[in-house]
Amino acid sequence: MKISSEKTDLKKTYLAIATMLLAILCIDLYMVIIKFLGDEYSIIQLTLFRNVAAIIPLLLLILFTNEFSTIFKNLGNKFLILSCLRGICFLSMNVFIFISVVNLEFATAMTLTFSSPFFIVILSIILLSEKIGIYRWSAVIIGFVGVVMIMKPTSEIFSLYSIFPILTAIAWAFTVIILKFIQGNHSTAKIQLYTLIFNVIGGLLLFFVTTGHVEIKNFKDFILMTMTGVLGGTAAILFIYSYRLISASKIASFEYLGIPSSFILGWIFFNEAPWSQLFPGVIVIIFAGMIIIWRDNIKKKSIEGNKQIY
């Protein structure tokens, strides 16, 4: 029985890793498309189209889980308000990362977004009243050092656009914290749907109050813009699936494979190789993130050990 259980856990681990890698690839590929389209279309236009098209994989998920009969039921004011806030955060995150990818070297923009774990820790202290020990505080400080090393604010290569990946990370941290306030009886598909609805509404408002938008020039661009939503929406579903298969502490470290992935794609599609800007800061960021993941794993084992005692 124990051997069978271990084999099942091993299969789940492999499946979770494969799902995570596929999600990372989806994100990197749709960001490549955004960088290609960024010179032709406005950031708000690309953001709106991406979020509208993201409904395609979400509807497929709802169809697969057979939630059409329940997805519009049990909607409280708290759930709708939190979904609205989460939608605004996602909209902000899309705008910030698109600005980053269009105006910075691809790998640099994507790497700086990996500062999000440190903002999640800080927001957990402020909004969730969590007590943070010396290890997490050390990770936060080390992580910020890594971010500063990549941004190089005192050098000639510093750009104000370097701030936008950090804003992306902050917006993502807020979306994670908001989830903590949503009751567990709401399904993933339901949360994603209402987040996306408010996201699109916000995008429409931005679209009508901003300028610089142009007509889609050809069918190829239309397909590419649609693919950003399909890939982005699919990535969100895959991330959720991978985190539900095994514990977060086991799978979270694989998110850092997005760094070499973005570096390779930046080199292939844009002939970029920002070694001098990324290193050694990227190593410092990964090290700090590993401290947080390691500490979470230790705490989880301690809690599980206490449960077995009692």
C-alpha positions in Angstrom: 0.0 0.0 0.0 2.8 2.4 0.9 4.7 1.6 -2.4 1.5 2.2 -4.4 0.9 5.5 -2.6 4.5 6.6 -3.3 4.1 5.8 -7.0 0.9 7.8 -7.1 2.6 10.8 -5.4 5.5 10.5 -7.8 3.2 10.6 -10.8 1.4 13.6 -9.4 4.7 15.4 -8.9 5.8 14.7 -12.5 2.4 15.8 -13.8 2.5 19.0 -11.7 6.0 19.8 -13.0 5.1 19.2 -16.6 1.9 21.3 -16.2 4.0 24.1 -14.6 6.5 24.1 -17.5 3.7 24.2 -20.0 2.2 27.2 -18.2 5.5 29.0 -18.2 5.9 28.3 -21.9 2.4 29.7 -22.6 3.2 32.9 -20.8 6.6 33.4 -22.5 5.1 32.7 -25.9 2.3 35.2 -25.5 4.7 37.8 -24.2 6.8 37.3 -27.4 3.7 38.0 -29.4 3.0 41.1 -27.4 6.5 42.4 -28.0 6.0 41.8 -31.8 2.7 43.7 -31.8 3.7 46.4 -29.3 5.0 48.8 -32.1 1.8 48.5 -34.1 -0.9 48.7 -31.4 -1.5 50.5 -28.2 -0.9 48.8 -24.8 -4.5 49.3 -23.8 -5.7 47.8 -27.0 -3.5 44.7 -26.6 -4.6 44.4 -23.0 -8.3 44.5 -23.8 -8.0 42.0 -26.6 -5.9 39.7 -24.5 -8.5 39.6 -21.7 -11.5 39.3 -24.0 -9.9 36.3 -25.8 -9.0 34.7 -22.4 -12.7 33.8 -22.1 -12.1 31.0 -24.6 -10.1 28.6 -22.4 -12.2 29.6 -19.4 -15.4 28.6 -21.1 -13.9 25.3 -22.1 -13.0 24.8 -18.4 -16.5 25.6 -17.3 -17.9 23.2 -19.9 -15.4 20.5 -18.8 -16.4 20.9 -15.1 -20.1 21.2 -15.9 -20.5 24.4 -13.8 -22.9 26.3 -16.1 -25.8 25.6 -13.8 -24.1 26.9 -10.6 -21.6 29.6 -11.8 -24.2 32.4 -11.5 -25.6 31.3 -8.1 -24.6 32.3 -4.6 -23.0 35.6 -5.5 -22.6 37.7 -2.4 -21.6 41.3 -2.2 -18.3 40.4 -0.6 -17.5 37.9 -3.5 -18.3 40.5 -6.2 -16.3 43.3 -4.5 -13.3 41.0 -4.1 -13.6 39.8 -7.7 -13.8 43.4 -8.8 -10.6 44.3 -6.9 -8.9 41.2 -8.3 -10.0 42.1 -11.8 -8.5 45.6 -11.4 -5.3 44.1 -10.1 -5.1 41.8 -13.1 -5.8 44.6 -15.5 -3.0 46.7 -13.9 -0.7 43.7 -14.1 -1.4 43.2 -17.8 -0.8 46.9 -18.6 2.4 47.0 -16.6 3.9 43.8 -18.0 3.0 44.8 -21.6 4.7 48.2 -21.1 7.8 46.3 -19.7 8.0 43.8 -22.5 7.6 46.3 -25.3 10.1 48.8 -23.9 12.8 46.5 -22.2 14.8 43.6 -23.3 12.6 40.6 -23.1 14.5 38.5 -20.5 15.1 41.6 -18.3 11.4 42.5 -18.2 10.3 38.9 -17.4 13.0 38.3 -14.7 12.2 41.4 -12.7 8.6 40.2 -12.3 10.0 37.3 -10.1 10.2 39.8 -7.3 6.6 39.0 -6.6 7.2 36.5 -3.7 8.8 39.3 -1.7 5.8 41.6 -2.1 3.5 38.7 -1.2 5.4 38.4 2.1 5.1 42.2 2.8 1.4 42.3 2.0 0.8 39.2 4.2 2.2 41.1 7.1 0.1 44.2 6.4 -3.2 42.7 5.3 -3.2 39.2 6.8 -1.4 40.1 10.0 1.0 37.2 9.5 4.1 37.0 11.7 7.3 36.9 9.6 10.5 35.5 11.1 14.2 36.2 10.4 14.4 33.9 7.4 11.6 35.5 5.4 12.8 39.0 6.3 16.3 38.0 5.1 14.8 36.7 1.9 12.9 39.9 1.3 16.0 42.0 1.8 18.2 39.7 -0.4 15.5 39.7 -3.1 15.4 43.4 -3.3 19.2 43.5 -3.5 18.9 41.2 -6.5 16.3 43.4 -8.1 18.4 46.5 -7.6 21.4 44.7 -9.1 19.4 44.0 -12.3 17.8 47.5 -12.5 21.2 49.2 -11.9 19.6 52.6 -11.0 22.9 54.4 -10.9 24.2 53.2 -14.3 23.7 54.3 -17.9 21.6 51.2 -18.8 18.9 52.1 -16.2 15.5 52.9 -17.7 12.4 54.2 -16.0 10.6 51.3 -17.8 12.4 49.0 -15.3 10.0 50.1 -12.7 7.0 48.5 -14.5 8.0 44.9 -14.0 8.2 45.7 -10.3 4.7 47.2 -10.5 3.6 44.0 -12.2 5.0 42.0 -9.3 3.1 44.2 -6.8 -0.2 43.8 -8.7 0.3 40.0 -8.9 1.0 39.9 -5.1 -2.3 41.7 -4.5 -4.2 39.2 -6.6 -2.7 36.4 -4.5 -3.6 38.1 -1.2 -7.2 38.9 -2.3 -7.7 35.1 -2.9 -7.2 34.6 0.8 -10.3 36.6 1.5 -12.6 34.7 -0.9 -14.5 31.8 0.7 -13.5 28.3 -0.3 -16.9 27.3 -1.6 -16.3 29.3 -4.8 -14.7 27.2 -7.5 -11.6 28.2 -9.5 -13.6 28.6 -12.7 -16.1 30.9 -10.9 -13.4 33.1 -9.4 -11.6 33.3 -12.7 -14.8 34.2 -14.6 -15.8 37.1 -12.4 -12.3 38.3 -12.1 -12.2 38.4 -15.9 -15.5 40.1 -16.2 -14.4 43.1 -14.1 -11.0 43.0 -15.9 -12.7 43.4 -19.3 -15.0 46.1 -18.0 -12.0 48.0 -16.7 -10.2 47.5 -20.0 -13.2 48.9 -21.9 -13.2 52.0 -19.7 -9.5 52.5 -20.3 -10.0 52.0 -24.0 -12.6 54.7 -24.3 -10.7 57.3 -22.3 -7.3 56.8 -24.0 -6.1 57.4 -27.5 -3.6 55.9 -30.0 -5.7 52.8 -30.9 -5.7 51.7 -34.5 -7.8 49.2 -36.5 -6.4 45.6 -36.7 -4.4 45.7 -39.9 -4.8 42.1 -41.1 -6.1 38.7 -40.3 -2.6 37.5 -39.1 -2.5 40.2 -36.4 -6.1 39.3 -35.4 -5.0 35.7 -34.9 -1.9 36.7 -33.0 -3.9 39.0 -30.7 -6.4 36.2 -30.1 -3.6 33.8 -29.3 -2.4 36.1 -26.5 -5.7 35.6 -24.7 -5.8 31.9 -25.4 -2.3 31.3 -24.2 -2.6 33.6 -21.2 -5.9 32.1 -20.1 -4.6 28.6 -20.6 -1.5 29.4 -18.5 -3.7 30.6 -15.6 -5.7 27.4 -15.6 -2.5 25.3 -15.8 -0.9 27.1 -12.9 -3.9 26.5 -10.7 -4.0 22.8 -11.8 -0.3 22.3 -11.0 -0.6 24.0 -7.6 -3.5 21.7 -6.7 -1.8 18.5 -7.6 1.0 18.8 -5.0 2.0 21.2 -2.3 3.1 24.7 -3.2 6.4 24.4 -1.5 7.3 21.5 -3.9 6.3 23.1 -7.1 6.9 26.8 -6.6 10.7 26.6 -7.3 9.9 25.4 -10.8 8.5 28.8 -11.6 12.1 30.0 -11.8 12.5 28.0 -15.0 10.7 30.9 -16.6 13.9 32.9 -16.3 16.1 30.7 -18.7 13.0 30.2 -20.8 12.5 34.0 -21.3 16.3 34.4 -21.9 16.2 31.7 -24.7 13.1 33.1 -26.4 14.6 36.7 -26.2 17.7 35.4 -27.9 15.8 33.4 -30.6 13.2 36.0 -31.5 14.9 39.3 -30.7 18.6 38.5 -30.8 18.9 39.7 -27.2 21.5 38.4 -24.6 21.5 40.8 -21.6 24.1 38.9 -19.6 25.7 41.9 -18.0 22.3 43.3 -16.8 20.8 40.0 -15.6 23.8 38.6 -13.7 24.5 38.2 -10.9 21.2 39.8 -9.8 19.1 36.9 -11.2 21.1 34.4 -9.0 20.4 36.6 -6.0 16.6 36.7 -6.7 16.5 32.9 -7.2 18.4 32.4 -4.0 16.0 34.7 -2.0 13.0 32.9 -3.5 14.4 29.5 -2.5 14.8 30.7 1.1 11.0 31.5 1.2 10.1 28.2 -0.4 12.4 26.3 1.9 11.0 28.0 5.0 7.4 27.3 3.9 8.3 23.6 3.5 9.9 23.5 7.0 6.8 25.2 8.5 4.4 22.8 6.7 6.4 19.7 8.0 6.3 21.2 11.5 2.5 21.6 11.3 2.0 18.1 9.9 4.2 16.7 12.7 2.2 18.5 15.4 -1.1 17.1 13.9 0.3 13.5 14.0 1.3 14.0 17.7 -2.2 15.1 18.6 
